[in-house]
Amino acid sequence: MSMGIDYYQRVWVRVWESPAEVKRSALKRAMVHQSTQCGSFYLQPLAQLREGRDDLPPVPPHCVAPLVCPETGGRMKVGGPIWSAPIHDQGIVDELLRRVAAYSLESSSADGAPMLMTQTRVTGLLTAMSEELKDCPLYYYLPDICSAVHSCTMPMVEFQSALLNAGFRVSQFHKEPLAVKTDAPPHVIWDIMREYCRLHPPQEQNPASQPSAERKKRKAAGMGKAAPDVHAAVGGDGDKVGAARPHQSVSKAELRAQRVPDASVRILSNPSVTKVDFTIHPTLRNGLHAAADGNKKRIARFPPNPEANWGPRKKSTTNSTVESGLNTNTVANVDK
């Protein structure tokens, strides 16, 4: 079991010794190919089994990640390897939920308050972990997806409903309330964003932040300040290396026309192939999440921090003073 709690990570593992499983461990690791201009990512397994021969060692797989981003045409960056197998054992998570509930019933005080003060927080954390998609190791961060197309953040329930109505699975991540785990391919994610931007067009640039009309006219007329053009090599006309010469000023509009289109423009201009329906899915109505057994549970999966500015505290300090040639240490904050 692996979980993120507050500002740290905790991992519980059990180790078995098996040479055969060591060779097969490559099946549970993968490289991550992610676009440099949007949040699309693809998992490239390190190995695969031979067809019909599970008893043989794994072999290198075929490449499944694209060379360039299909949405933006940008380059792909590679990271990893990461653990692509499930990070939670569902049986252990269910057993912990059962023990927390049983401990709360057995150790309740006379006034009905549970003796386990963190019962609500632990129950919410374990419930969120039990509802995660086990075969989806990575997640999308909803604000980043919306920011890529310059759109306002879509309500989480609408984004999840669109994925469920399209026939895909979806869940949240126990550490981040705005994270989404899904088995939908990246093009489905952007089809949903294209449809949302069609219904809610992104706002244009704030007019107050744009240049004044007079400044635009001056730039368009080429009245801007000319800058020297420094050549790094000898040109065809015999210019010396590093020689500077003035050039004609180029308007801002011409420079803008020569630039590569923004990633959001290319994403929104691509055709959509997914039928997007934002109707609230039955399992998400009234803010209730459906558990694996179909029973709806109203549980605070992301409770607030116990106090303001919750996080790592400042480490204890040590002040040293020298008296009569002797070193006397005064340690502060020893009671914390």
C-alpha positions, 0 to 999 in steps of 0.5 A: 500500500502506498499513499500520500499524506499531507506533505509526505509519502508512506509506503508499506511493502512485503518482500518475497524472494523469487528469481522468476518474479524478478525477471517478470518485474519489468512487466510492472514498470514503464516509461512515460512519454509526455507532450511538452505543450499539453498534459497528454501522456503515454505509458511505454511498458519495459517488457511484454510476455511472448504470445502463448508462452507465459513460462518464458522470460519477457521480451522487449515490446513494440513502441506504443507512444507517438513520436510527436504529440497528436494534439499539438504537434509538439515534441515528447519528453521521456521519463521513468521508469515508473511502477505501472502496476497497482500501488494498492492491494484492495484486500488490505485497504478493505481490511483496514476499513473494517478494522477502523470501523470495528475499533470505533465501535468497540472503543467508544466512550460513554458520550458516544465520541470515538476514542480514535480521534482521527477516525474520520480522516483515516476512513475518508483516506482509505475510502478514497484509496479503495475507489481509485482505479488500480490499473491507472498509475498516473492522473490528470490535474483538471486545472492544468488541462483547462489552462492548456486551452485557456478555459476556466476550470470545468466542474469536476462532476461534469468532467467525470460525467463526460468520461462515464457517459462516453463509456470510460472509467474514472476516479479521483486520487486520494492525495489531490481533490482535483486529480482525475484517473481514467482509462480514456486515451488522451484524445478523449480528454481533449474532445471533452475540452473542445466541447466544453470550450464550444459551450463556454468559449474562453475569454479573450485577453483583457483589453486593459492589458493590450497596448494602446491604439496609438502604440499599435499604429506606431508598431504597425507603421514600423516606427519602433526602435531599430536594433542592431543585427549581430551576425555570428558568422561571416555572411555572403557579402563579406561581413566580419564575425560579430559585425553589427549593422542596422536593419529595418524594424519589423512590426509586432503584427508581422512577428506575431504572424511568423510565430508558431500557433499557440498550443490551445489554438491547435488543440481547439482546431482539431476535429473531435471524434467522441460524442460528449455528454455532460449530463450528470451521471447517476453515480455522481448525483447529489455529490455522492460517489458510487463504491465498488459494490454500488452502494453510495457513501457520503464520506469526507474523502478530502477533509480540511487540514486540522489547523492553518498553515499545516505543514512541516515545522521549523527545525529546532535551533541550537545556540552555542555560547562560550563561557570561561573557555568552556562550550555551553550548548543551549537547545531551544524548542526541546519541548516540541 
